[in-house]
């Protein structure tokens, strides 16, 4: 391995470590039907106006879906679990959400 190859490999590793692999979680809710619902700011794969969310169930399984604000509720859609409506007041901002001054309004 030449020095330029080693430098390129090192730069590649550092670049990957600096990337944000998962979207930033801005809000979380804990529930009786699920362990945690996380709302992110990413739109990756969700229709316009919707954002990515993650749901963790009490049995340890997890799902990825899309969320959107509708009046006083958050509507989440999961391919394997269907739709759920959760009141906005169930959600709390994360530290990232606080830092970005994010709001569900």
C-alpha positions in Angstrom: 0.0 0.0 0.0 1.4 3.3 -1.0 1.3 6.4 1.2 -1.2 8.1 -1.1 -3.5 5.0 -0.8 -3.2 5.0 3.0 -4.0 8.8 3.2 -7.0 8.2 0.9 -8.2 5.4 3.1 -7.8 7.4 6.2 -9.6 10.4 4.7 -12.5 8.1 3.6 -12.8 6.7 7.2 -12.8 10.2 8.7 -15.4 11.4 6.2 -17.7 8.5 7.0 -17.4 9.1 10.7 -18.3 12.8 10.2 -21.5 12.0 8.3 -24.9 12.0 9.9 -26.1 8.5 9.1 -29.4 8.8 10.8 -31.7 11.9 10.7 -31.8 14.1 13.8 -34.5 13.1 16.3 -36.3 16.3 17.3 -39.3 15.0 19.3 -40.1 11.8 21.2 -43.2 10.4 22.8 -43.6 7.4 25.1 -46.9 5.5 25.1 -48.8 2.6 26.4 -49.1 0.9 23.0 -45.5 1.6 22.1 -42.2 2.2 23.9 -41.1 5.2 21.9 -42.0 7.2 18.8 -39.2 9.5 17.5 -39.9 12.3 15.0 -37.1 13.5 12.8 -36.5 16.3 10.4 -35.6 14.1 7.4 -37.9 13.6 4.4 -36.1 10.6 2.9 -38.7 8.5 1.2 -41.7 10.3 2.7 -44.3 12.2 0.5 -44.2 16.0 0.5 -44.7 17.7 3.9 -44.2 14.4 5.7 -41.0 13.5 7.6 -39.3 10.2 8.8 -40.2 8.7 12.1 -39.2 5.6 14.1 -41.4 3.5 16.3 -40.1 1.1 18.9 -42.5 -1.4 20.4 -42.4 -3.0 23.8 -41.4 -6.3 22.3 -38.3 -4.7 20.9 -39.4 -4.6 17.3 -38.9 -1.3 15.4 -40.5 0.3 12.4 -39.8 3.3 10.1 -42.6 5.4 8.8 -43.7 9.0 8.0 -45.3 11.6 10.1 -47.2 14.9 9.5 -48.9 17.4 11.8 -52.7 17.5 11.5 -54.4 20.0 13.7 -53.7 18.9 17.3 -52.4 15.5 16.4 -49.4 13.9 14.7 -50.5 11.4 12.1 -47.9 8.6 11.6 -48.0 6.0 8.8 -46.2 2.7 8.9 -46.2 0.2 6.1 -46.5 -2.8 8.5 -48.6 -1.2 11.3 -50.9 1.2 9.5 -51.8 4.7 10.7 -51.8 6.1 14.2 -52.9 9.5 15.6 -51.0 10.8 18.7 -51.9 14.1 20.4 -49.2 16.8 20.0 -49.0 17.3 23.7 -47.6 13.8 24.1 -44.3 14.8 22.5 -41.3 16.3 24.1 -38.3 18.0 22.4 -35.0 16.3 22.4 -31.7 18.2 23.1 -31.3 18.5 19.4 -34.8 19.9 19.1 -34.0 22.4 21.9 -30.8 23.4 20.2 -32.6 24.0 16.9 -35.6 25.6 18.6 -37.8 23.1 16.8 -41.6 23.3 17.2 -44.5 21.1 16.2 -46.6 24.2 15.5 
